[in-house]
Amino acid sequence: MTAVETRPYATPSRTAVEVDVSMVAPRVDFESVAESWSPGQGVMVRASAALATTFWSESFMPEGEPVWLVGTMTCAAAKVSRREQAQFHWVDGAWRASVDVGLDGDDIAVELVVDWSVVGDGRTGSRDSTRSIHRGARLWQAPESTVVRLERDGGGFPTSALSFEATGRRRVPWAVEVRNDAAVESRITSAVRLFVNTDLRVSDDIVDGGAGDDTYLAIGADIHLAVLHFLGSVATPLRELERVAESKVDSMAALGFSIADSLGLTVETARNLACDDPTGLLARSREVLGSFERRGA
């Protein structure tokens, strides 16, 4: 049975608001942002909206009552969000509003998600005058979020450099993180990521490839542990993992099988080891990665 969201106030239909979304900075098409964006560059998105005449009647509101177009931009990787709003005004024969929402370049990585909504005083239909108005109600929301991809797929393990202090992370040189909503069939590029701490000087060397061999061995071992621990934490049967790994070569399942194979372990043994003896797995990973390094692999 499909779940339908209900609200304690009248809301207009999806077609009661028309929204046009465009990039302000960088000034390119959404599909081209990943090609043109560079770390440190700010991003801004603009939404221009117009209310249909049915908006007011479907919301049981008098025409012209103050309502606002709201844009909320979120960067999950950097744990930051920005909210901007603009009031609708009568312009060129319609109620219109335009709002820009953006984040500074030093605060973002991976991708940005922007949600658009119209906010005003909702009518509850209550005969009690003290309960007839729902202040600050989200009257309408865009059916789909605007997603701004900042990085191109491919070209190595997913990596982002950002401030750990500003994003509430521990003061360490790097961290490998798997998204909370990751699944075994999720693409590697969207499910797991190496974050490098720009608060520390070593970050430039790590990103540019100038850090010591021991550093990259440690990072590689951390990636092994993060991926295998993830596979060990999900209740996916081994047979299903095998099916996903074979059918989706860019999935977390496939990466886990590849890592386990490089360590000379079955994926079942490797994921159990990651959960039960992470120190032992790290030691084995560093030993294997070190042997690859010595052989020039």
C-alpha positions, 0 to 999 in steps of 0.5 A: 500500500502506497503511503500518502503524505497528509498535512493539517492544512489545505495545499494546492496541487503540484501544477499550481506552482511553475518553477524554472531552475538555472545555474548562476555560478558557475554559469553553465548547464547543470550537466556541465558543472562537474566539468567546470567546477573546481574546489574552492569555487562557490556554487549558486542556483536560482529558482524563478516561480509563478503561481497559477490562479488555482493556487489561491483557491486550492489553498483556501487563501485570499489572493495576494496574501504573503507567501514566499518561495524558499530554497534550501541547499544542502551539502551532506558531505560537508554537513552544511546547509543554506536557506534563502527566501523571497516573497511573491509579488504581482509582476507581468500578470502573475504572482512571481518570485525569484530566489538565489541560494548558494554555498561558499566553495570552501564549504562544499564537496561531492554534490549539492541538493536543493529543495524548493518550496512555497511557504505561507499561512496554511488554512486548517479548516478549523472553526476555532479561530485560534486554530484556523491558521497554521503559521509558516506552513509548507504549502507546496514543495517541488516533486524533485530536488535539484541535484548539482554534481560537483565531481566527475565519475571515474579517475580514481577513488572518490576523494574530497578535501575539506575542513574537518573542524568546520564539518564536525569531524575528528582532527585526523589527517583523513577519514573514509566514510560510507554513506548511511543510506548506502546499499550493496548495489550502490555505486562506489562513487556515491556510497563511499569516499575518502575525505582529506582534512584541509586543516592540516598541512599534509592534506596538500601532499596527500591530494597531490600525490606527494605524501610518503608511501606509508601514508598511502598504505594506511589510506588504502588499508582504511578503505579496505576496512571501511568497505568490508566493515560495511559489507559485514554490517548489512544483512545481505546473504552471500549469494545475493552479494555475489549476484550484485557483484557480478551484475554491477561491477561498479557497486559496493558489493563488487568492490568488496569482492575485489578487496577480499580477493586482493587480500587472499580471503573469501568475502565472507571471511574478510567481512567477518574479520573487518567486524570482529578483528579490524586491527588484524584486517588493517595489518593484513591490508598494509602487508599486502598493499606494501608487497604490491608497492615493492613489486611496483604493482 
